[in-house]
Structure formats: C-alpha cells, structure tokens
Amino acid sequence: MNDLVRQHTALGETDLEWLHLLVSEWQLLSDLSFADLVLWVPTLDGTRYVSVAQMRPNTGPTSYQDDMVGHLVPRGRRPLLDAALDEGRIVREGDPEWREEVPVRVESIPVRREGRVLGVIARNTNLLTVRTPSRLELTYLQSASDLAQMIAAGAFPFPGQQVDMDASPRVGDGLIRLDADGVVTYASPNALSAYHRLGLASDLVGQDLGVTTAELAPSRGPVDEALVKLASGWAPRETEVEGNGGVIQLRAIPLKPKGTRIGSLVLCRDVTELRRRERELITKDATIREIHHRVKNNLQTVAALLRLQARRMDSPQGREALNEAVRRVGSIAIVHETLSQNLDERVEFDEIADRVIAMVSEISPGKVDCRRTGRFGILDAEVATPLSMVLTEILQNALEHAFPQGERGTVEVAALRSGTGRKDGRLLITVLDDGNGLPEGFDPQRAGNLGLQIVRTLVEGELGGTFDMVRAEPRGTKVVLDLPSSPQK
C-alpha cells in the first residue's frame, strides 16, 4: 500500500498512516457486512482511481476471485465512486452488478480524515446466497451500517488505537450489541457461551453488561469500576476477564454514527484453553531452564572434584589428564549455563566460544594469544554441546603441542556461516596457529591421541561434518571443520 499511495496519489504521510489504521480495523466491517471491501484512492491528476487494499469476509462468499490491489480505473467508469468522493456521502443507488454470473450489490463509503475525503471504500456483497436474515445477521448489518457512517464522518477508526487483528476477538468469536445505557440488546450464541464459561447462569439480553461482567470476575475489593466502564462500551478498549476457571477476551467499540453515542459493540472470545496452554508452556520453559541450571551446577561440582583430585596426584601425566577432563566438563557446563538463561533450546554460540577460548587459554597464560574472528551465530543445543567440546579439544591440542617450553604465538578461531536457512546452512570453522606444525607423516584421521579421537567421533558421528588437520604456511597448523549448522536427524 505504501508504494501504491506514494507512486500514484497526492496523500501525505499522515494520510497514509490513517489508511493503515483503517486497514488494520476493516476486517470488522467486512465481516459485519458479509461483503468484500476495496479501498480506492484518486490519483495525483484526479483522472483515475487506484486500488490500494482489499479485504474478503470471513462470514460470507467473496465477490472477487482475483486480487484487485494495484488496479487502475478511469474516473467516470464507476459512478458510485465518483459520487461518494465528490459528495462525501455513502452511496447505495444503482442496480446489482453481474460478475461471472454472480449478482453483486455495490456500495461506496467515503473515507474521511479531518474533514477531507481521502478515498472511497467499495463494499461488494455477493447476493447469490441471500436468504431471509436471522436476528444475528440483522444485528451484524445494522452494526456495519453504523461503522460505515462513522468512517464517512471520520470518527472511525479510533486514533491511537492500533489493533492487532491476530490477537483481538473477531466478529465470529462472539458479538454483543449494547444500547446507550450499556444494556445488552443482542448476544450471539458464541458470546453467550463465553459468558457461561465465566459462570453466568442466565441470558445476557436485558442485563447491564458492565455490572454483570464485574460480578463474574472475582475481586477482593469493591466492584472494579474500570472493568464496568470498559464492558459497558464507553471507550474503545481491550481487556481479559477471568472467573470460574474461564478466561474471555473483550474488545469494546463505541458506536457514534451521527456524532452521538447510540450504543456499543463488544466482541468477545473464549481464550480459556489458549491461556491454559500458555501457562503450561511457561511452566515447561521454566522447568527446562531449571534442569539446565542444575546440570550446570552438577558439572561444576564434578569439575571441582577432578581439580581437587589432580592436586593430590603425584604423577605429572595423571595430573595433566585430570586437568584435561576438568576442561572438557567445563566446556559442557558453559553450554548448559547459557541454555539456562534462554527461553528455547538455541544459544548464541559466539559467547560460548569466547568463554571456551578463555578457559583453555589458562594452560599458557600470557604466552599465547587466542582470539576469535567471524560469527558462529545462533545454534541449536544439539550442535552447541558437542561443538564446544570439539573446540576445547582442538585448542588444548594447539596450546600443548604447537608451543612447547613456553614459546609465544597466536591461535585464531575463525567462523563462517553460509546458506539461507537453518536446514541448508553450513558452518565452516578454521583454527590456525603459528606454532611448530605437524610432525612428518602425521595422519589426523588415524592419530591415537585421545583428544583427536574425541574430535573425530563428535564431528563425524554427532555433528555430521568433516574434520581435517594440515600444515599451515609459512608455519603452524590449520584445523578445518565443515559442519551443518542444524542438527542432523
């Protein structure tokens, strides 16, 4: 819509914002009218109209099989548009049009803002399924007529009341019509069922909806005056009401077709099961985070015990083996600590990589400079846990074997993500050092070192990737990991 309005019309940004506000609300008008809506705006030279938005009803058959957005029609071809734009009134004159052997009633509603008509809504009703209207349909149509008059007068939509139509109640969810005193004159079957869920034992018609709603909602103090006012439809507001184990969502829409409030529409939806599932998910998420937190604590306890045991070892080789085990356990603990702070089973691995690098760097503090370049990005926990162990083993191997006797040097961990999505994404990791390099005849695929065995098993078995270790130029060693960025099923 933005492109069409800016390209073809003379409307300013504030006018465009008004049209966006209207389009965010007009599903309500379409459903109440059982009709398609097309928004036409006059072009810059005034000789044509351009359709900038379209809405189909959820309550009836469509009148347009094709998308109308972007169509241009010359002025004069559709007289009802011309009359509504020029005279600023709702135009209903004329016989039904026939479209693909379907009779369609066409009406035009001017869209007014601050006294100016910005465009015209063409309301198109498919007459093929017209029958004797029920009380529900008559209430819908009367409410649609009131809203159309408010649009023509510039009183609807309500400024500053942007509505999320995906989250707000819709016409089919439940509709209640109130008179000027807030007394119910009609309640749809779905609306009545929603109030029965709150504990209402009688009919709604004839009752003051504000008072009835406040009585059904448990309160420790006096009657909630704000809830009474909202449910009575005095202002355009949304809220949720909980009582008797049920939860309903309310949206009030004051009706002022001629400038004076004649009543209100209250849309309501039973969201009891939705809120119950949300609470279950919140509880589940909290439980999962607590599990990760406890696993992290247990791993840190194991690491502390291993560290204590290492200090008591007389054998240097045994002490070093225990210290390596401490770092392996610590790398897994880092992942669980990060997961305990997230709402899902995905982590920002850059933070984990930095912490692993800092932990392993303690082997030769101040002598070897370890750094990371590039971004790992967000990874699933199923990838992050083995990858943290792989990174720990490779860094440990570099610091222990590439720089003997306290030599100085650098180790760089480079990460590169490729692919457009999680399923086809790849992660290329390069660990490069400028140390002594590999001995002659070294085969990384057959080396018996425990650390390299762990790396091969995790990379090829769990991560579904490839691992290679080669000489770097002019000196040093380069380790290359090519992995899928998502778990392999």
NUTI-343593 format. One record per residue (C-alpha): residue in three letters; z, y, x. Coordinates in nm, 4 decimals, padded with zeros to 6 digits, always signed. Each point is the difference from the previous one (the first is absolute). Example, Ala and Ser with C-alpha at 12.3 -4.5 7.8 and 13.67 -1.06 7.14 Angstrom:
# residues 2
REC residuo       pz       py       px
REC     Ala +00.7800 -00.4500 +01.2300
REC     Ser -00.0660 +00.3440 +00.1370
This chain:
# residues 489
REC residuo       pz       py       px
REC     Met +00.0000 +00.0000 +00.0000
REC     Asn +00.0797 +00.2414 +00.2822
REC     Asp -00.3502 -00.0299 +00.1464
REC     Leu -00.1743 +00.0383 -00.3363
REC     Val +00.2025 +00.3051 -00.1014
REC     Arg -00.0422 +00.1746 +00.3362
REC     Gln -00.3687 -00.0828 +00.0259
REC     His -00.1171 +00.0859 -00.3525
REC     Thr +00.2483 +00.2410 -00.1607
REC     Ala +00.1668 +00.3376 +00.0483
REC     Leu +00.3555 -00.1275 -00.0578
REC     Gly +00.2665 +00.0915 +00.2545
REC     Glu +00.2652 -00.2196 +00.1572
REC     Thr +00.2647 +00.0843 -00.2624
REC     Asp -00.2470 -00.0931 -00.2761
REC     Leu -00.0768 -00.3242 +00.1809
REC     Glu +00.3716 -00.0812 +00.0178
REC     Trp +00.0238 +00.0530 -00.3775
REC     Leu -00.2861 -00.2448 -00.0553
REC     His +00.1737 -00.2540 +00.2243
REC     Leu +00.3173 +00.0424 -00.2037
REC     Leu -00.1993 -00.0512 -00.3203
REC     Val -00.1728 -00.3130 +00.1324
REC     Ser +00.3363 -00.1462 +00.1061
REC     Glu +00.1142 +00.0295 -00.3646
REC     Trp -00.3077 -00.0620 -00.2110
REC     Gln +00.0328 -00.3790 -00.0185
REC     Leu +00.2551 +00.0899 -00.2681
REC     Leu -00.2588 +00.1939 -00.2033
REC     Ser -00.2621 -00.2718 +00.0454
REC     Asp +00.2328 -00.2766 -00.1222
REC     Leu +00.1266 +00.2011 -00.2972
REC     Ser -00.3575 +00.0895 -00.0978
REC     Phe -00.1434 -00.3526 +00.0507
REC     Ala -00.2772 +00.1938 +00.1766
REC     Asp -00.1757 +00.0555 +00.3325
REC     Leu +00.0516 +00.3365 +00.1674
REC     Val -00.2490 +00.1757 +00.2274
REC     Leu +00.0852 +00.3316 +00.1649
REC     Trp -00.2983 +00.2374 +00.0226
REC     Val +00.0123 +00.3197 +00.2068
REC     Pro -00.2689 +00.2723 -00.0059
REC     Thr -00.1940 +00.0384 +00.3243
REC     Leu +00.0038 +00.3097 +00.2180
REC     Asp -00.3147 +00.1476 -00.1586
REC     Gly +00.1131 -00.0863 -00.3539
REC     Thr -00.3173 -00.1902 -00.0845
REC     Arg +00.1403 -00.3540 +00.0148
REC     Tyr +00.3139 -00.2112 -00.0332
REC     Val +00.1253 -00.2500 +00.2557
REC     Ser +00.2294 -00.2887 -00.0964
REC     Val +00.2888 -00.0119 +00.2469
REC     Ala +00.2299 -00.2667 -00.1520
REC     Gln -00.0019 -00.2806 -00.2557
REC     Met +00.2636 -00.2091 -00.1772
REC     Arg -00.0340 -00.3101 -00.2168
REC     Pro +00.2605 -00.0991 -00.2618
REC     Asn +00.2326 -00.2976 +00.0282
REC     Thr +00.0312 -00.0104 -00.3777
REC     Gly -00.3618 -00.0338 -00.1101
REC     Pro -00.3601 -00.0799 +00.1038
REC     Thr -00.1790 +00.2346 +00.2376
REC     Ser -00.2921 +00.2206 -00.1003
REC     Tyr -00.1430 +00.0121 +00.3532
REC     Gln -00.0973 -00.3122 +00.1888
REC     Asp -00.1138 +00.2062 +00.2980
REC     Asp +00.1886 +00.2384 +00.2233
REC     Met -00.0646 +00.3601 -00.1077
REC     Val +00.1622 +00.1776 +00.2956
REC     Gly -00.2493 +00.2135 +00.1902
REC     His -00.2536 +00.0313 -00.2849
REC     Leu -00.1603 +00.3395 -00.0573
REC     Val -00.1287 +00.1104 -00.3426
REC     Pro -00.1693 +00.3306 -00.0822
REC     Arg +00.1690 +00.2460 -00.2308
REC     Gly -00.1400 -00.0335 -00.3534
REC     Arg -00.0436 -00.3768 +00.0070
REC     Arg +00.3516 -00.0595 -00.1323
REC     Pro +00.0765 +00.2751 -00.2535
REC     Leu +00.3616 -00.1089 -00.0498
REC     Leu +00.0735 +00.0713 +00.3688
REC     Asp -00.1590 +00.3432 -00.0300
REC     Ala +00.1985 +00.0875 -00.3135
REC     Ala +00.3331 -00.1144 +00.1446
REC     Leu -00.0599 +00.1914 +00.3240
REC     Asp -00.1262 +00.3209 -00.1614
REC     Glu +00.2394 +00.0125 -00.2956
REC     Gly +00.3056 -00.1594 +00.1646
REC     Arg +00.0703 -00.2285 -00.2951
REC     Ile -00.0049 -00.3710 -00.0766
REC     Val -00.3406 -00.0914 -00.1432
REC     Arg -00.0393 -00.3053 -00.2247
REC     Glu -00.3175 +00.0877 -00.1906
REC     Gly -00.3048 -00.2238 +00.0111
REC     Asp -00.1030 -00.3527 -00.0894
REC     Pro +00.0899 -00.3035 +00.2116
REC     Glu -00.2272 -00.0731 +00.2954
REC     Trp -00.1572 -00.3426 +00.0514
REC     Arg +00.0317 -00.1482 +00.3475
REC     Glu -00.1403 -00.3479 +00.0583
REC     Glu +00.0262 -00.0719 -00.3767
REC     Val +00.3630 +00.1155 -00.0044
REC     Pro +00.1018 +00.3017 -00.2160
REC     Val +00.2146 +00.2465 +00.1972
REC     Arg +00.1910 +00.2977 -00.1393
REC     Val -00.0069 +00.2894 +00.2470
REC     Glu +00.2519 +00.2851 +00.0125
REC     Ser +00.0461 +00.2777 +00.2537
REC     Ile +00.3349 +00.1379 +00.1159
REC     Pro +00.0093 +00.3165 +00.2152
REC     Val +00.2241 -00.0159 +00.3064
REC     Arg +00.1841 +00.3307 +00.0235
REC     Arg +00.2119 +00.1414 +00.2818
REC     Glu +00.1567 +00.3472 -00.0118
REC     Gly -00.2414 +00.1129 -00.2708
REC     Arg -00.3183 -00.1270 +00.1713
REC     Val -00.2007 -00.3056 -00.1053
REC     Leu -00.0613 -00.2053 +00.3151
REC     Gly -00.1998 -00.2811 -00.1575
REC     Val -00.0347 -00.2270 -00.3008
REC     Ile +00.1286 -00.3518 -00.0726
REC     Ala -00.2522 -00.2065 -00.1950
REC     Arg +00.1945 -00.2484 -00.2120
REC     Asn -00.2234 -00.2957 -00.0954
REC     Thr +00.1240 -00.2559 -00.2537
REC     Asn -00.1732 -00.3332 -00.0456
REC     Leu -00.0337 -00.0408 -00.3800
REC     Leu -00.1205 -00.3585 +00.0055
REC     Thr +00.3456 -00.1430 -00.0617
REC     Val +00.1302 +00.2668 -00.2375
REC     Arg +00.2219 -00.1405 -00.2735
REC     Thr +00.2646 +00.1258 -00.2388
REC     Pro +00.2574 +00.1551 +00.2357
REC     Ser +00.3561 -00.1302 +00.0084
REC     Arg +00.3131 +00.2151 +00.0204
REC     Leu -00.0011 -00.0463 +00.3775
REC     Glu -00.3629 +00.1127 +00.0330
REC     Leu +00.0557 +00.3013 -00.2252
REC     Thr +00.2978 +00.1042 +00.2144
REC     Tyr -00.2100 -00.0437 +00.3146
REC     Leu -00.2832 +00.2130 -00.1395
REC     Gln +00.2319 +00.2757 -00.1229
REC     Ser +00.1712 +00.0125 +00.3375
REC     Ala -00.3399 +00.0117 +00.1737
REC     Ser -00.1012 +00.2913 -00.2224
REC     Asp +00.3185 +00.1897 +00.0941
REC     Leu -00.0600 -00.0604 +00.3714
REC     Ala -00.3630 +00.1090 -00.0289
REC     Gln +00.1092 +00.3285 -00.1594
REC     Met +00.2502 +00.0504 +00.2825
REC     Ile -00.2738 -00.0563 +00.2605
REC     Ala -00.2243 +00.2496 -00.1795
REC     Ala +00.2855 +00.2524 -00.0005
REC     Gly +00.0875 -00.0568 +00.3677
REC     Ala +00.3423 -00.1475 -00.0861
REC     Phe -00.0724 -00.3497 +00.1337
REC     Pro +00.0370 -00.1443 +00.2581
REC     Phe +00.3414 +00.1405 +00.0895
REC     Pro -00.0048 +00.1993 +00.3274
REC     Gly +00.2117 -00.1533 +00.2740
REC     Gln +00.0280 -00.3344 -00.1821
REC     Gln -00.2271 -00.2231 +00.2089
REC     Val +00.0229 -00.3498 -00.1498
REC     Asp -00.0488 -00.3314 +00.1764
REC     Met -00.1901 -00.1883 -00.2679
REC     Asp +00.0525 -00.3307 +00.1810
REC     Ala +00.3776 +00.0354 -00.0356
REC     Ser +00.0298 +00.1910 -00.3292
REC     Pro +00.0020 -00.1635 -00.3451
REC     Arg -00.3358 -00.0177 -00.1743
REC     Val -00.0942 +00.0237 -00.3651
REC     Gly -00.0231 -00.3770 -00.0441
REC     Asp +00.3430 -00.0558 +00.1556
REC     Gly +00.1752 +00.1688 -00.2917
REC     Leu -00.0364 +00.3282 -00.1921
REC     Ile +00.2514 +00.1942 -00.2074
REC     Arg -00.0922 +00.3093 -00.2034
REC     Leu +00.2753 +00.2564 -00.0644
REC     Asp +00.0141 +00.2992 -00.2319
REC     Ala +00.1154 +00.3451 +00.1087
REC     Asp +00.3669 -00.1034 -00.0398
REC     Gly -00.0355 -00.3060 +00.2238
REC     Val +00.0074 -00.2460 -00.2917
REC     Val -00.2244 -00.3067 +00.0276
REC     Thr -00.2910 +00.0021 -00.2442
REC     Tyr -00.1801 -00.2997 +00.1499
REC     Ala +00.0747 -00.2653 +00.2616
REC     Ser -00.2567 -00.2542 +00.1166
REC     Pro +00.0992 -00.3689 +00.0062
REC     Asn +00.0217 +00.0016 +00.3819
REC     Ala +00.2247 +00.3071 -00.0058
REC     Leu +00.2289 -00.1620 -00.2567
REC     Ser +00.0197 -00.3172 +00.2107
REC     Ala +00.0958 +00.2073 +00.3036
REC     Tyr +00.2879 +00.1625 -00.1889
REC     His +00.1110 -00.3360 -00.1350
REC     Arg +00.0251 -00.1055 +00.3653
REC     Leu +00.2532 +00.2826 +00.0448
REC     Gly +00.2072 -00.1342 -00.2876
REC     Leu -00.1358 +00.1886 -00.3029
REC     Ala +00.0610 -00.2089 -00.3123
REC     Ser -00.1846 +00.2164 -00.2536
REC     Asp -00.3337 +00.1760 -00.0423
REC     Leu -00.0779 +00.3188 +00.1939
REC     Val -00.1751 +00.1941 -00.2766
REC     Gly +00.2265 +00.2700 -00.1408
REC     Gln +00.2392 +00.0018 +00.2956
REC     Asp +00.0629 +00.2805 +00.2482
REC     Leu -00.1522 -00.1570 +00.3099
REC     Gly +00.2046 +00.2044 +00.2472
REC     Val +00.3347 -00.0922 -00.1533
REC     Thr -00.1023 -00.3634 -00.0537
REC     Thr -00.1165 -00.0364 +00.3613
REC     Ala +00.3172 +00.1562 +00.1398
REC     Glu +00.2154 -00.2351 -00.2110
REC     Leu -00.1887 -00.3047 +00.1282
REC     Ala +00.0386 +00.1069 +00.3647
REC     Pro +00.3526 -00.0754 +00.1270
REC     Ser +00.1903 +00.3057 +00.1156
REC     Arg +00.3571 +00.0398 +00.1194
REC     Gly +00.0207 +00.3610 -00.1069
REC     Pro -00.1250 +00.2056 -00.2957
REC     Val -00.3527 -00.0383 -00.1368
REC     Asp -00.2626 +00.0746 +00.2631
REC     Glu -00.1444 +00.3283 -00.1298
REC     Ala -00.2888 -00.0086 +00.2501
REC     Leu -00.1064 -00.3436 -00.1256
REC     Val +00.0285 +00.1155 -00.3614
REC     Lys -00.2234 +00.2989 +00.0720
REC     Leu -00.2565 -00.2055 +00.1912
REC     Ala -00.0233 -00.2782 -00.2601
REC     Ser -00.0337 +00.2656 -00.2699
REC     Gly -00.3194 +00.1188 +00.1693
REC     Trp +00.0989 +00.3599 +00.0689
REC     Ala -00.1576 +00.0046 +00.3457
REC     Pro -00.2592 -00.2058 +00.1912
REC     Arg +00.2207 -00.2365 +00.1983
REC     Glu +00.0330 -00.3655 +00.1041
REC     Thr +00.3109 -00.2146 +00.0340
REC     Glu +00.1274 -00.3550 -00.0193
REC     Val +00.2672 -00.1209 -00.2398
REC     Glu +00.2072 -00.3110 +00.0643
REC     Gly +00.2224 -00.1786 -00.2470
REC     Asn +00.0822 -00.3443 -00.1350
REC     Gly -00.1631 -00.1559 +00.3056
REC     Gly -00.3339 +00.1688 -00.0709
REC     Val -00.1824 +00.2903 +00.1651
REC     Ile -00.2627 +00.2162 -00.1675
REC     Gln -00.2038 +00.2831 +00.1447
REC     Leu -00.0503 +00.3131 -00.2115
REC     Arg -00.2490 +00.2829 +00.0269
REC     Ala +00.0267 +00.2969 -00.2378
REC     Ile -00.3010 +00.2217 -00.0849
REC     Pro +00.0674 +00.3057 -00.2206
REC     Leu -00.2795 +00.0709 -00.2492
REC     Lys -00.0909 +00.3683 -00.0434
REC     Pro -00.3555 +00.0029 -00.1398
REC     Lys +00.0265 +00.3590 -00.1295
REC     Gly +00.2564 +00.1326 +00.2440
REC     Thr +00.3020 -00.1114 -00.2035
REC     Arg +00.1694 -00.3340 +00.0543
REC     Ile -00.0699 -00.2278 -00.2969
REC     Gly +00.1458 -00.3163 +00.1496
REC     Ser -00.0346 -00.2268 +00.2978
REC     Leu -00.1482 -00.3209 +00.1285
REC     Val +00.2295 -00.2379 +00.1847
REC     Leu -00.1674 -00.2784 +00.1940
REC     Cys +00.2255 -00.2901 +00.0922
REC     Arg -00.0340 -00.3205 +00.1975
REC     Asp +00.2313 -00.2951 +00.0423
REC     Val +00.0462 -00.0316 +00.3791
REC     Thr +00.2965 -00.2392 -00.0098
REC     Glu -00.1741 -00.2862 +00.1812
REC     Leu -00.1685 +00.2370 +00.2453
REC     Arg +00.3334 +00.1548 +00.1031
REC     Arg +00.1614 -00.3443 +00.0196
REC     Arg -00.2691 -00.1177 +00.2408
REC     Glu +00.0355 +00.3188 +00.2030
REC     Arg +00.3738 -00.0606 +00.0322
REC     Glu -00.0664 -00.3586 +00.1052
REC     Leu -00.2454 +00.1187 +00.2642
REC     Ile +00.2472 +00.2580 +00.1277
REC     Thr +00.2671 -00.2697 +00.0208
REC     Lys -00.2441 -00.2349 +00.1716
REC     Asp -00.1020 +00.2667 +00.2518
REC     Ala +00.3640 +00.0797 +00.0749
REC     Thr +00.0748 -00.3714 +00.0474
REC     Ile -00.2936 -00.0445 +00.2375
REC     Arg +00.1033 +00.3027 +00.2059
REC     Glu +00.3565 -00.1303 +00.0145
REC     Ile -00.1263 -00.3392 +00.1199
REC     His -00.2018 +00.1649 +00.2781
REC     His +00.3070 +00.2048 +00.0931
REC     Arg +00.2182 -00.3092 +00.0226
REC     Val -00.2624 -00.1940 +00.1974
REC     Lys -00.0177 +00.2921 +00.2423
REC     Asn +00.3786 -00.0014 +00.0373
REC     Asn +00.0058 -00.3767 +00.0576
REC     Leu -00.2758 +00.0231 +00.2614
REC     Gln +00.1853 +00.2762 +00.1788
REC     Thr +00.3104 -00.2203 -00.0005
REC     Val -00.2007 -00.2867 +00.1526
REC     Ala -00.1423 +00.2380 +00.2615
REC     Ala +00.3510 +00.1212 +00.0857
REC     Leu +00.1237 -00.3584 +00.0421
REC     Leu -00.2953 -00.0864 +00.2244
REC     Arg +00.0607 +00.3132 +00.2049
REC     Leu +00.3668 -00.0925 +00.0374
REC     Gln -00.0956 -00.3521 +00.1058
REC     Ala -00.2479 +00.1379 +00.2546
REC     Arg +00.2723 +00.2025 +00.1676
REC     Arg +00.2034 -00.3169 +00.0523
REC     Met -00.2902 -00.1934 +00.1529
REC     Asp +00.0117 -00.0654 +00.3742
REC     Ser -00.3645 -00.1009 +00.0221
REC     Pro -00.2391 +00.3010 +00.0295
REC     Gln -00.2769 -00.1992 -00.1680
REC     Gly +00.2232 -00.0945 -00.2896
REC     Arg +00.1194 +00.3593 -00.0361
REC     Glu -00.3574 +00.1308 -00.0076
REC     Ala -00.1033 -00.2625 -00.2585
REC     Leu +00.2826 +00.1088 -00.2295
REC     Asn -00.0939 +00.3669 +00.0462
REC     Glu -00.3576 -00.0826 -00.1005
REC     Ala +00.1340 -00.1736 -00.3108
REC     Val +00.2064 +00.3125 -00.0765
REC     Arg -00.3152 +00.2130 +00.0067
REC     Arg -00.1911 -00.2478 -00.2181
REC     Val +00.2741 +00.0008 -00.2612
REC     Gly +00.0245 +00.3786 +00.0273
REC     Ser -00.3718 +00.0481 -00.0741
REC     Ile +00.0353 -00.1960 -00.3254
REC     Ala +00.3141 +00.1964 -00.0907
REC     Ile -00.1937 +00.3264 +00.0382
REC     Val -00.2526 -00.1146 -00.2628
REC     His +00.2718 -00.1015 -00.2470
REC     Glu +00.1799 +00.3306 +00.0517
REC     Thr -00.3198 +00.1868 -00.0856
REC     Leu -00.0620 -00.2218 -00.3042
REC     Ser +00.3539 +00.0655 -00.1254
REC     Gln -00.0928 +00.3683 -00.0346
REC     Asn -00.3254 -00.0512 -00.1913
REC     Leu -00.0789 -00.0622 -00.3648
REC     Asp -00.2684 -00.2598 +00.0754
REC     Glu -00.0731 -00.2684 +00.2563
REC     Arg -00.2104 +00.2328 +00.2161
REC     Val +00.1046 +00.1991 +00.3057
REC     Glu -00.1266 +00.2811 +00.2198
REC     Phe -00.0486 -00.2052 +00.3171
REC     Asp -00.0315 +00.2967 +00.2377
REC     Glu +00.3751 +00.0572 -00.0262
REC     Ile +00.0676 -00.3705 +00.0640
REC     Ala -00.2355 -00.0049 +00.2999
REC     Asp +00.1732 +00.3020 +00.1518
REC     Arg +00.3410 -00.1625 -00.0388
REC     Val -00.1227 -00.3287 +00.1496
REC     Ile -00.1474 +00.1889 +00.2967
REC     Ala +00.3290 +00.1852 +00.0501
REC     Met +00.2003 -00.3248 -00.0226
REC     Val -00.2154 -00.1902 +00.2488
REC     Ser -00.0170 +00.2988 +00.2375
REC     Glu +00.3678 -00.0532 +00.0735
REC     Ile -00.1086 -00.2812 +00.2346
REC     Ser -00.1083 +00.2586 +00.2596
REC     Pro +00.1492 +00.3347 -00.1074
REC     Gly -00.1655 +00.3052 +00.1525
REC     Lys -00.2463 -00.2000 +00.2135
REC     Val -00.2809 -00.0951 -00.2388
REC     Asp -00.1350 +00.2468 -00.2537
REC     Cys -00.0735 -00.1744 -00.3326
REC     Arg -00.1872 +00.1919 -00.2690
REC     Arg -00.1986 -00.0520 -00.3202
REC     Thr -00.3342 +00.1529 -00.1000
REC     Gly -00.1827 -00.0320 -00.3309
REC     Arg +00.1517 -00.1092 -00.3302
REC     Phe +00.0886 -00.3430 -00.1320
REC     Gly +00.0439 +00.1449 -00.3497
REC     Ile +00.1676 -00.1729 -00.2921
REC     Leu +00.0207 -00.3789 +00.0218
REC     Asp +00.1317 -00.2738 -00.2265
REC     Ala +00.3290 -00.1580 +00.1022
REC     Glu -00.1819 -00.3316 +00.0506
REC     Val -00.2014 +00.1672 +00.2768
REC     Ala +00.2676 +00.2344 +00.1350
REC     Thr +00.2598 -00.2671 +00.0847
REC     Pro -00.2166 -00.2271 +00.2205
REC     Leu -00.1822 +00.3012 +00.1467
REC     Ser +00.3287 +00.1558 +00.1143
REC     Met +00.0842 -00.3261 +00.1815
REC     Val -00.3476 -00.0153 +00.1563
REC     Leu +00.0317 +00.3584 +00.1223
REC     Thr +00.3450 -00.0763 +00.1434
REC     Glu -00.1279 -00.3034 +00.1946
REC     Ile -00.3028 +00.1811 +00.1433
REC     Leu +00.2056 +00.3013 +00.1105
REC     Gln +00.2718 -00.2213 +00.1488
REC     Asn -00.2657 -00.1939 +00.1925
REC     Ala -00.1563 +00.3227 +00.1333
REC     Leu +00.3275 +00.1560 +00.1108
REC     Glu +00.1264 -00.3192 +00.1647
REC     His -00.3155 -00.1198 +00.1785
REC     Ala -00.2278 +00.3035 +00.0481
REC     Phe +00.2571 +00.2151 +00.1805
REC     Pro +00.2192 -00.2163 +00.2250
REC     Gln +00.2771 +00.1383 +00.2225
REC     Gly +00.0383 +00.3216 -00.1997
REC     Glu -00.3541 +00.1351 +00.0431
REC     Arg -00.1005 +00.2990 -00.2098
REC     Gly -00.2884 -00.0045 -00.2444
REC     Thr -00.1157 +00.0474 -00.3578
REC     Val -00.0502 -00.2226 -00.3022
REC     Glu -00.2066 +00.1313 -00.2911
REC     Val -00.0081 -00.1551 -00.3474
REC     Ala -00.3137 +00.1133 -00.1869
REC     Ala -00.0567 -00.0740 -00.3701
REC     Leu -00.3200 +00.0448 -00.2001
REC     Arg -00.0453 -00.0690 -00.3736
REC     Ser -00.3448 -00.0740 -00.1422
REC     Gly -00.1379 -00.0938 -00.3415
REC     Thr +00.0156 +00.1759 -00.3357
REC     Gly +00.2703 -00.2002 -00.1754
REC     Arg +00.2925 -00.2338 +00.0436
REC     Lys -00.2024 -00.3166 -00.0491
REC     Asp -00.2775 +00.0724 +00.2500
REC     Gly +00.2002 +00.2128 +00.2430
REC     Arg +00.0409 -00.0915 +00.3662
REC     Leu +00.2584 +00.1028 +00.2556
REC     Leu -00.1028 +00.0135 +00.3666
REC     Ile +00.2932 +00.0236 +00.2426
REC     Thr -00.0378 +00.0486 +00.3753
REC     Val +00.2920 -00.0169 +00.2441
REC     Leu -00.1096 +00.1342 +00.3401
REC     Asp +00.2089 +00.0194 +00.3154
REC     Asp -00.0816 +00.1148 +00.3557
REC     Gly +00.2109 -00.2659 +00.1692
REC     Asn -00.0871 -00.2833 +00.2377
REC     Gly -00.2436 -00.1718 -00.2338
REC     Leu -00.0486 -00.3698 -00.0734
REC     Pro +00.0180 -00.2679 +00.2665
REC     Glu -00.3162 -00.1868 +00.0969
REC     Gly -00.0976 -00.2737 -00.2447
REC     Phe +00.2369 +00.1216 -00.2707
REC     Asp -00.0983 -00.1241 -00.3473
REC     Pro +00.1915 +00.1778 -00.2798
REC     Gln -00.1022 -00.2694 -00.2504
REC     Arg +00.1684 -00.2772 +00.2018
REC     Ala +00.2840 +00.1725 +00.1824
REC     Gly +00.3299 -00.1761 -00.0531
REC     Asn +00.2153 +00.3138 -00.0082
REC     Leu +00.2227 -00.0083 -00.3117
REC     Gly -00.0793 +00.3624 -00.0856
REC     Leu -00.3745 -00.0590 +00.0049
REC     Gln +00.0421 -00.3174 -00.2054
REC     Ile +00.1847 +00.2061 -00.2636
REC     Val -00.2770 +00.2625 +00.0060
REC     Arg -00.2792 -00.2578 -00.0425
REC     Thr +00.1819 -00.1797 -00.2805
REC     Leu +00.0751 +00.3170 -00.1957
REC     Val -00.3366 +00.1709 +00.0517
REC     Glu -00.2224 -00.2987 -00.0729
REC     Gly +00.2261 -00.1930 -00.2388
REC     Glu +00.1832 +00.2586 -00.2136
REC     Leu -00.2134 +00.3135 +00.0386
REC     Gly -00.3436 -00.1659 +00.0029
REC     Gly -00.1182 +00.2082 +00.2967
REC     Thr -00.1147 -00.0407 +00.3590
REC     Phe +00.1819 +00.0564 +00.3295
REC     Asp -00.1386 +00.0579 +00.3489
REC     Met +00.1389 +00.1150 +00.3343
REC     Val -00.2367 +00.1210 +00.2758
REC     Arg +00.0028 +00.1984 +00.3230
REC     Ala -00.0221 +00.3763 -00.0428
REC     Glu -00.2001 +00.2356 +00.2194
REC     Pro +00.0786 +00.1278 +00.2573
REC     Arg +00.3285 -00.1930 -00.0183
REC     Gly +00.2455 -00.1419 -00.2447
REC     Thr -00.0241 -00.2179 -00.3088
REC     Lys -00.1443 +00.0547 -00.3464
REC     Val +00.1181 -00.1960 -00.3045
REC     Val -00.2227 +00.0195 -00.3086
REC     Leu +00.1089 -00.1030 -00.3516
REC     Asp -00.2474 +00.0008 -00.2893
REC     Leu +00.1822 -00.0570 -00.3297
REC     Pro -00.0544 +00.0331 -00.3756
REC     Ser +00.2115 +00.2898 -00.1281
REC     Ser +00.1056 -00.1994 -00.3088
REC     Pro +00.1584 -00.3462 -00.0352
REC     Gln -00.2360 -00.2974 +00.0184
REC     Lys +00.0503 -00.2383 -00.2949
